[in-house]
Amino acid sequence: MYNKQNVHKPVKTKCMLKGSNHRLKHSPRLTLNVEKHLVEHVSSQIVMGISIDNYLQWNSQINNVCGKLNMKVNLLKRPSPF
């Protein structure tokens, strides 16, 4: 059943090719158009709180988590006036 509320938003839609380093180097650039809108090509994306890159490696997720932890640890190091 088709419902106009279920239509995706072309502004938020992004595309990503996933694969090995060798395959991605030799693959052509993907160009997608949806409803006359060019879909943005990204190399990493955060989906449901998990950072995914086009090589399917965890480096970007680990960097994001470590950055958040470092901020919180530095807040705990500050002296408290109490």
N, C-alpha and C positions, 0 to 999 in steps of 0.2 A: 504494500500500500504506500503510495507516494504522498508525502506530506511536505509542504513548503517549509515548515519549520526544521526539517531534517536536512536541508541543503547545507553543504559545507560553506565555509567562508573563505573565498579565494585569497583574501589578504593574510589569513593565518596559515594557509596551507604552504608546506615546504616539502622539498624532495631531497633525498639523499641516496646516492649509490653506495652500496656496501660490498666489501670484498677485500682481497689481499692487496698489498701495496703494488705488486706487479700487475695485477689485473686492472687496478684503478688508473695506473699510469698509462696503460695502453687502451683504455676505453674512451670513447668520444664523450664530449660534454653533452649532458642530457638537457633538453629544452622542452618544458611542458607548458602548455597553455590550457587553462580551464576557464571557460566562459569569458574568453578574450582577455584574461589576466595571466601574465607570465608568472609561473610558480618559481619561487626563490629556491636556489640550490644551496644547501648548507653542508658543511663537513662534520658538524656535530650538532646535537639537539638534545634538550632535556625533555624526556617523556616520562610522565608520572613520577617525577622526582629523581630519575636516574639519567645521568648524562651518557649518551650513546654517540660514538664517533663512527665514521665510515669504515674504519678498519676493524671494528668490533673489539676494541681494546678498552681496558679499564682506566687508562691514564687520565683522561679528562674527569672521570667520576672521582678518582682518588684525589686529584688536585683540588676539586671543588670541596670535598669533605675535609681535607687537610686545611684548606683556607678558612673554612668555617670554624674548625676546631681551634686553630691558632688565634682567631679573633676572640673566642670565648676564653681561652687560657690567658690571653693578655689582659682581658677584663678582670679576671680573678687575681692577677698579680698586682693590680693597682691597690694602693693602701686605702683602707676604709676609714672614714672619720669617726666611726663608732668605737 
